[in-house]
Amino acid sequence: MDEFKLRAGEKIGALHEAAVVAANSSKNRFQDVFNHTADAIRRIREAFVELWDHELVTEGRARALAWAREAARRIQEGAPPLSPMILYEELVTLLKDHVWRRSMIIFICGAAVGGSAGLVIGLRASARVPSGPHARALHTQTDQTVILVEDAVSPGAGAGEVLVRVQAFSVSAADRGVLRGRASALRALLGAAPVTVGRGFAGVVLDVGQGVNDLEMGDEVWGCISEWSGGAANELLAIRSTRVSKRPRHLAADTAAALPWVGCAALAALQRVQYRPDCSKGKRVCVVGAASGEGCALVQLLGAWGARVTAAAPRKAHRVLRDLGAHELVELESNAHTSPSWLSLEQYASRRGPWDCALCCSGAPPPPSPAASALLKATAPRYALLDIRPKPLLTDRLPTPFWVIFSASFYTFRLLRWIAGCGTHTDWLEDKNQLREGLDNLRLLVDSGQLSPVLDKVYLPQDFESALAHACGDDAVGTSVVRFP
């Protein structure tokens, strides 16, 4: 009964907060639209007046008016009217007298460059964060530090978006990669907000935008955000409805936030090695770095599908991994170098036999190239040794000339998609497992008992650096989260 009262109170509080946020957001958006429209009309009027009063336009108007008067007089007198070719020749003569060929070339080149620059600026400005309600957020600084902003401006829900009150978000090694520059170039093209940390999240829907019919205010949802799309460390998060899904009802917010990012990564890895519930029974699979969030999810899924899982992790995580379904355990010593860690796995494989597949998760050393022949069976396919750790993006290493070409191609492609009626969203950049379909599959796996979140520690927003240090350390087992109180 107490739990029912607590959930009812949270529901009523969420609806009240949604009403306040919606009212403030609507008022601010209307005022911003009115001011921008008035300013645009004023600028267009000034440009038209300046063009109308230009000396060439003035002289052209005078000649056209004189030609019209002469044509009207000749018609009244019964004489044949003047030919329009006379006016055309006079205007051509006027332009040849005042405009040189060099000026025309400069004008055409300037118009082309200015039009392209205007298109780029317009696309960037369209993604600019508008004014809206204020909330707490973790902003990333240029020196790779993260600060807590108590009154950060959050945008309202646009068309096809929902406004989510984020209750908790996950912290992982991917956040450290983002702070070190991963996906920064692509994130600049997309015009992402200064919030870059926080991959998985759980919260409550406060407002829905136009065209959203499958979610409503008060729904408990979860989702994940890629490195180039921003971050979830924002108490009020405006996000496309295709990137969130209803979360399992029996999961609390901090527990639910630990699963979306690592669960979607685990599903993507299993799809790449072509492991499914109907073809995994009896397979011997080694999960290296099994103490990470992705590793815990892989151990659970493979164990539930009938595979025989070998978990390679520090000794302190062995009890948890055995409870999750691991059949064999291999110790990875803390602070070990790459060669000794994989050497211990090769020695274990020589005693117990090689594996059908090996998955390298976050926190594991990179597999050396000779490891495949020692760890895997001779019949294993070439993709059976899979490294699912975040890798550097190609866009982060492009030289300046190639980056300019890529930027122009990227904006052109987005423009063509908009012309074709596909919208301006960037869901085509995301892994399908991180969209609605993958999140729904994740919820079904949780509801069926095949998968459950492994929550390590819960931190407050002001302790984000401690949370990141723990998540990237050897003592982490599962996923740590940051909860907004």
Backbone hydrogen bonds, N-H to C=O, Kabsch-Sander energy under -0.5 kcal/mol:
donor,donor_aa,acceptor,acceptor_aa,energy
5,K,1,M,-2.4
6,L,2,D,-2.5
7,R,3,E,-2.6
8,A,4,F,-2.5
9,G,5,K,-2.6
10,E,6,L,-2.4
11,K,7,R,-2.3
12,I,8,A,-2.5
13,G,9,G,-2.6
14,A,10,E,-2.4
15,L,11,K,-2.2
16,H,12,I,-2.4
17,E,13,G,-2.5
18,A,14,A,-2.3
19,A,15,L,-2.2
20,V,16,H,-2.0
21,V,17,E,-2.6
22,A,18,A,-2.7
23,A,19,A,-2.1
24,N,20,V,-2.3
25,S,21,V,-2.8
26,S,22,A,-2.4
27,K,23,A,-2.1
28,N,24,N,-2.4
29,R,25,S,-2.6
30,F,26,S,-2.3
31,Q,27,K,-2.2
32,D,28,N,-2.5
33,V,29,R,-2.6
34,F,30,F,-2.3
35,N,31,Q,-2.4
36,H,32,D,-2.7
37,T,33,V,-2.3
38,A,34,F,-2.4
39,D,35,N,-2.4
40,A,36,H,-2.3
41,I,37,T,-2.4
42,R,38,A,-2.1
43,R,39,D,-2.1
44,I,40,A,-2.5
45,R,41,I,-2.2
46,E,42,R,-2.3
47,A,43,R,-2.6
48,F,44,I,-2.3
49,V,45,R,-2.6
50,E,46,E,-2.4
51,L,47,A,-2.3
52,W,48,F,-2.6
53,D,49,V,-1.9
54,H,51,L,-1.0
58,T,54,H,-2.9
59,E,55,E,-2.6
60,G,56,L,-2.5
61,R,57,V,-2.4
62,A,58,T,-2.1
63,R,59,E,-2.3
64,A,60,G,-2.3
65,L,61,R,-2.4
66,A,62,A,-2.4
67,W,63,R,-2.4
68,A,64,A,-2.1
69,R,65,L,-2.3
70,E,66,A,-2.4
71,A,67,W,-2.6
72,A,68,A,-2.4
73,R,69,R,-2.4
74,R,70,E,-2.2
75,I,71,A,-1.8
76,Q,72,A,-2.1
77,E,73,R,-1.8
78,G,75,I,-0.9
79,A,74,R,-2.2
86,I,83,S,-1.6
87,L,83,S,-0.7
88,Y,84,P,-2.1
89,E,85,M,-2.6
90,E,86,I,-2.0
91,L,87,L,-2.3
92,V,88,Y,-2.3
93,T,89,E,-2.3
94,L,90,E,-2.3
95,L,91,L,-2.3
96,K,92,V,-2.4
97,D,93,T,-1.7
98,H,94,L,-1.3
99,V,95,L,-3.0
100,W,98,H,-0.5
104,M,100,W,-1.9
105,I,101,R,-2.3
106,I,102,R,-2.4
107,F,103,S,-2.5
108,I,104,M,-2.5
109,C,105,I,-2.6
110,G,106,I,-2.5
111,A,107,F,-2.5
112,A,108,I,-2.3
113,V,109,C,-2.7
114,G,110,G,-3.0
115,G,111,A,-2.4
116,S,112,A,-2.2
117,A,113,V,-2.7
118,G,114,G,-2.6
119,L,115,G,-2.1
120,V,116,S,-2.3
121,I,117,A,-2.8
122,G,118,G,-2.5
123,L,119,L,-2.3
124,R,120,V,-2.3
125,A,121,I,-2.9
126,S,122,G,-2.0
127,A,123,L,-0.8
127,A,124,R,-0.6
128,R,125,A,-1.3
135,A,152,A,-2.4
137,A,149,V,-2.0
138,L,233,A,-2.6
139,H,137,A,-0.7
139,H,147,I,-2.3
140,T,194,P,-2.4
141,Q,145,T,-3.1
144,Q,141,Q,-1.4
147,I,139,H,-2.4
149,V,137,A,-3.3
149,V,147,I,-0.6
150,E,148,L,-0.6
152,A,135,A,-1.8
152,A,149,V,-0.7
154,S,133,P,-3.1
158,G,156,G,-0.5
160,G,210,Q,-2.4
161,E,158,G,-2.0
162,V,239,I,-2.8
163,L,207,D,-3.1
164,V,162,V,-0.6
164,V,237,L,-3.1
165,R,204,V,-3.3
166,V,164,V,-1.0
166,V,235,E,-1.7
167,Q,202,A,-2.3
168,A,202,A,-1.7
169,F,482,V,-2.3
170,S,200,G,-2.6
171,V,480,S,-2.6
175,D,172,S,-1.1
176,R,172,S,-0.8
177,G,173,A,-1.7
178,V,174,A,-1.9
179,L,175,D,-2.3
180,R,176,R,-1.2
181,G,178,V,-1.7
182,R,177,G,-2.7
184,S,181,G,-1.7
187,R,183,A,-2.1
188,A,184,S,-1.7
189,L,185,A,-1.5
190,L,186,L,-1.7
191,G,187,R,-0.6
191,G,188,A,-0.6
192,A,187,R,-2.0
196,T,194,P,-0.7
199,R,170,S,-0.9
201,F,223,G,-2.4
202,A,168,A,-2.2
203,G,221,V,-2.4
204,V,165,R,-1.7
205,V,219,D,-2.4
206,L,163,L,-3.6
207,D,163,L,-1.3
209,G,161,E,-3.1
212,V,209,G,-1.5
213,N,211,G,-0.7
218,G,205,V,-3.0
219,D,216,E,-1.8
221,V,203,G,-2.3
221,V,219,D,-0.6
222,W,245,S,-2.5
223,G,201,F,-1.8
224,C,243,R,-0.8
225,I,199,R,-2.2
229,S,226,S,-1.1
230,G,227,E,-0.5
232,A,198,G,-1.9
233,A,197,V,-1.8
234,N,232,A,-2.2
235,E,136,R,-3.1
237,L,164,V,-3.0
237,L,235,E,-0.5
238,A,236,L,-0.5
239,I,162,V,-2.3
239,I,237,L,-0.6
241,S,160,G,-2.3
243,R,240,R,-1.9
244,V,241,S,-1.1
245,S,222,W,-2.2
247,R,220,E,-1.8
251,L,248,P,-1.3
256,A,252,A,-2.8
257,A,253,A,-2.2
258,A,254,D,-0.5
258,A,255,T,-0.9
259,L,256,A,-1.5
263,G,259,L,-3.4
264,C,260,P,-2.3
265,A,261,W,-1.8
266,A,262,V,-2.1
267,L,263,G,-2.3
268,A,264,C,-2.3
269,A,265,A,-2.1
270,L,266,A,-2.3
271,Q,267,L,-1.9
272,R,268,A,-1.8
273,V,269,A,-1.7
274,Q,271,Q,-0.6
275,Y,270,L,-2.9
276,R,274,Q,-0.5
279,C,276,R,-1.5
280,S,276,R,-0.6
282,G,306,G,-2.4
283,K,280,S,-1.8
285,V,283,K,-0.7
285,V,308,R,-2.2
286,C,357,C,-2.5
287,V,285,V,-0.5
287,V,310,T,-3.0
288,V,286,C,-0.7
288,V,359,L,-2.9
289,G,312,A,-2.1
290,A,287,V,-0.6
290,A,312,A,-1.7
292,S,289,G,-1.6
296,C,292,S,-2.5
297,A,293,G,-1.8
298,L,294,E,-2.4
299,V,295,G,-2.5
300,Q,296,C,-1.9
301,L,297,A,-2.4
302,L,298,L,-2.7
303,G,299,V,-2.1
304,A,300,Q,-2.4
305,W,301,L,-1.6
306,G,303,G,-1.0
307,A,302,L,-2.5
308,R,283,K,-3.6
309,V,307,A,-0.8
310,T,285,V,-3.1
311,A,309,V,-0.6
311,A,328,E,-2.9
312,A,287,V,-2.7
312,A,310,T,-0.6
313,A,311,A,-0.7
313,A,330,V,-2.1
317,A,314,P,-1.6
318,H,315,R,-1.7
321,L,317,A,-2.2
322,R,318,H,-2.4
323,D,319,R,-1.9
324,L,320,V,-1.4
325,G,321,L,-0.7
325,G,322,R,-0.7
326,A,321,L,-2.3
327,H,309,V,-1.9
328,E,309,V,-2.1
330,V,311,A,-2.7
332,L,313,A,-1.4
333,E,331,E,-0.6
336,A,333,E,-1.2
341,S,337,H,-1.6
342,W,338,T,-2.1
343,L,339,S,-2.2
344,S,340,P,-2.1
345,L,341,S,-1.2
346,E,342,W,-2.1
347,Q,343,L,-2.3
348,Y,344,S,-2.0
349,A,345,L,-2.5
350,S,346,E,-2.0
351,R,347,Q,-1.2
352,R,348,Y,-2.9
353,G,349,A,-2.0
355,W,375,L,-3.1
356,D,284,R,-2.7
357,C,284,R,-1.3
358,A,384,A,-2.6
359,L,286,C,-2.8
360,C,386,L,-3.0
361,C,288,V,-2.8
361,C,359,L,-0.7
364,A,361,C,-1.6
371,A,368,P,-1.6
372,A,369,S,-0.9
374,A,370,P,-0.8
375,L,371,A,-2.3
376,L,372,A,-2.0
377,K,355,W,-2.2
380,A,377,K,-1.4
384,A,381,P,-1.6
386,L,358,A,-2.5
386,L,384,A,-0.8
388,I,360,C,-2.3
388,I,386,L,-0.7
396,D,393,L,-0.9
397,R,394,L,-1.6
398,L,395,T,-0.5
403,W,399,P,-2.5
404,V,400,T,-2.3
405,I,401,P,-1.8
406,F,402,F,-2.6
407,S,403,W,-2.6
408,A,404,V,-2.4
409,S,405,I,-2.4
410,F,406,F,-2.7
411,Y,407,S,-2.5
412,T,408,A,-2.2
413,F,409,S,-2.5
414,R,410,F,-2.1
415,L,411,Y,-2.3
416,L,412,T,-2.6
417,R,413,F,-2.2
418,W,414,R,-2.0
419,I,415,L,-2.5
420,A,416,L,-2.3
421,G,418,W,-1.1
422,C,417,R,-3.1
423,G,417,R,-0.5
429,L,426,T,-1.6
430,E,427,D,-1.2
434,Q,431,D,-2.0
435,L,432,K,-1.1
436,R,242,T,-1.8
438,G,432,K,-1.2
439,L,435,L,-2.4
440,D,436,R,-2.4
441,N,437,E,-2.0
442,L,438,G,-2.0
443,R,439,L,-2.0
444,L,440,D,-2.2
445,L,441,N,-2.0
446,V,442,L,-1.9
447,D,443,R,-2.8
448,S,444,L,-1.9
449,G,446,V,-1.2
450,Q,445,L,-1.6
451,L,445,L,-1.2
455,L,453,P,-0.7
456,D,479,T,-3.0
459,Y,481,V,-2.4
463,D,460,L,-1.8
464,F,461,P,-1.3
467,A,463,D,-2.1
468,L,464,F,-2.7
469,A,465,E,-2.3
470,H,466,S,-2.2
471,A,467,A,-2.5
472,C,468,L,-1.7
473,G,470,H,-1.1
476,A,473,G,-0.6
478,G,291,A,-2.9
479,T,454,V,-2.6
480,S,171,V,-0.8
481,V,457,K,-2.4
482,V,169,F,-3.1
483,R,459,Y,-2.8
484,F,167,Q,-2.1
